[in-house]
Amino acid sequence: MAVTPQTQFEVVQLSGGTNGRNIKVAATSGTGTTIHTATSTSGELERITLYAVNSDSADRKLTIKLGGTTDPDDFVEVTISTEAGFTKVLENVVLNGGVVVSAICASANVVMINGHVVRMKA
């Protein structure tokens, strides 16, 4: 999709959260905790940016899954430092087609994710 003067941009919250609040990563394996489901509307694309924060007393490995479970094709892996505030883990990744973005962490319920999506409509 080419960006033209007629392209509309809309900032939306992550669909896996509630009212823009942090999404706690509960999953340690499998398909993961759902963070966002990309648009499946024809003519729309989404740019997703994610941040993670670690409330634990040890650094934790976070794996973001972009629509699949194939390592390394669908994975983005980041170590989130302990109590260091928000760390950017994904920036302006373009998605569509109903791709499900999910996350797993080495330890359950200690890493939270927040972020935003910019939806582009032709």
C-alpha positions as CSV (number, residue, x, y, z in Angstrom):
1,M,0.0,0.0,0.0
2,A,1.5,3.3,-1.0
3,V,1.0,6.3,1.3
4,T,-0.8,9.1,-0.5
5,P,-2.4,12.3,0.7
6,Q,-5.7,10.4,0.9
7,T,-4.2,7.8,3.3
8,Q,-5.9,7.8,6.7
9,F,-4.0,7.1,9.9
10,E,-5.5,6.0,13.2
11,V,-3.8,5.1,16.4
12,V,-5.4,2.2,18.1
13,Q,-4.8,0.3,21.4
14,L,-3.5,-3.3,21.4
15,S,-6.4,-5.7,21.0
16,G,-5.0,-8.1,23.6
17,G,-5.3,-5.5,26.4
18,T,-8.0,-3.5,28.2
19,N,-8.3,0.2,27.9
20,G,-4.6,0.7,27.1
21,R,-3.4,-1.1,30.3
22,N,-0.3,-3.3,30.4
23,I,-0.7,-6.9,29.2
24,K,0.8,-9.4,31.6
25,V,2.7,-12.2,29.8
26,A,1.3,-15.3,31.5
27,A,2.5,-17.9,29.0
28,T,5.9,-19.6,29.3
29,S,5.5,-21.8,26.2
30,G,3.0,-22.7,23.4
31,T,1.2,-20.1,21.3
32,G,1.7,-17.5,24.0
33,T,-0.3,-14.6,25.5
34,T,-2.1,-12.7,22.8
35,I,-0.9,-9.1,22.5
36,H,-2.6,-8.0,19.3
37,T,-4.5,-9.3,16.3
38,A,-3.7,-7.3,13.2
39,T,-6.4,-6.0,10.9
40,S,-7.8,-8.4,8.3
41,T,-9.6,-5.7,6.4
42,S,-8.6,-5.3,2.7
43,G,-6.7,-2.1,2.0
44,E,-5.5,-1.7,5.6
45,L,-2.1,-2.2,7.2
46,E,-0.9,-1.7,10.8
47,R,2.4,-0.6,12.2
48,I,2.9,-2.1,15.7
49,T,5.3,-0.9,18.4
50,L,5.8,-2.7,21.6
51,Y,7.5,-2.0,24.9
52,A,8.1,-4.4,27.8
53,V,8.8,-4.0,31.5
54,N,10.2,-6.6,33.9
55,S,9.0,-6.4,37.5
56,D,11.1,-9.4,38.6
57,S,14.4,-9.5,40.5
58,A,16.2,-11.2,37.6
59,D,16.5,-10.4,33.9
60,R,14.0,-12.3,31.8
61,K,14.0,-13.6,28.2
62,L,10.9,-12.4,26.3
63,T,9.9,-14.0,22.9
64,I,7.5,-12.1,20.7
65,K,5.8,-14.3,18.1
66,L,4.7,-12.7,14.9
67,G,1.9,-14.9,13.5
68,G,3.5,-18.3,14.0
69,T,5.5,-20.6,16.1
70,T,8.5,-21.3,13.8
71,D,11.9,-20.5,15.4
72,P,13.6,-18.3,14.2
73,D,11.2,-17.2,11.3
74,D,8.4,-15.9,13.5
75,F,10.3,-14.9,16.7
76,V,11.8,-11.8,18.1
77,E,13.8,-12.5,21.3
78,V,14.8,-9.9,23.8
79,T,16.2,-10.0,27.3
80,I,14.3,-7.6,29.5
81,S,16.4,-6.2,32.3
82,T,15.0,-6.2,35.8
83,E,13.2,-3.1,37.0
84,A,14.6,-0.9,34.2
85,G,11.4,0.6,33.0
86,F,10.0,0.1,29.5
87,T,12.3,-1.4,26.9
88,K,11.4,-1.2,23.2
89,V,11.0,-4.7,21.8
90,L,9.3,-4.0,18.5
91,E,9.2,-0.9,16.4
92,N,6.9,-0.1,13.4
93,V,6.6,-3.7,12.2
94,V,4.0,-3.7,9.4
95,L,1.3,-6.4,9.7
96,N,-2.1,-7.3,8.2
97,G,-4.1,-10.4,7.3
98,G,-5.2,-11.1,10.9
99,V,-1.7,-12.0,12.1
100,V,-1.7,-12.7,15.8
101,V,1.1,-11.2,17.8
102,S,1.7,-13.1,21.0
103,A,4.4,-13.4,23.7
104,I,6.0,-16.0,26.0
105,C,8.4,-15.3,28.8
106,A,10.9,-17.5,30.7
107,S,8.9,-16.8,33.9
108,A,5.1,-16.2,34.1
109,N,3.5,-13.0,35.2
110,V,6.6,-10.8,35.7
111,V,6.9,-9.1,32.3
112,M,4.2,-6.7,31.0
113,I,3.8,-5.4,27.5
114,N,2.3,-2.2,26.3
115,G,2.4,-0.3,23.0
116,H,0.3,1.0,20.2
117,V,-0.7,0.4,16.6
118,V,-1.0,2.9,13.8
119,R,-3.6,1.7,11.3
120,M,-3.3,2.9,7.7
121,K,-6.3,3.0,5.4
122,A,-6.1,3.6,1.7
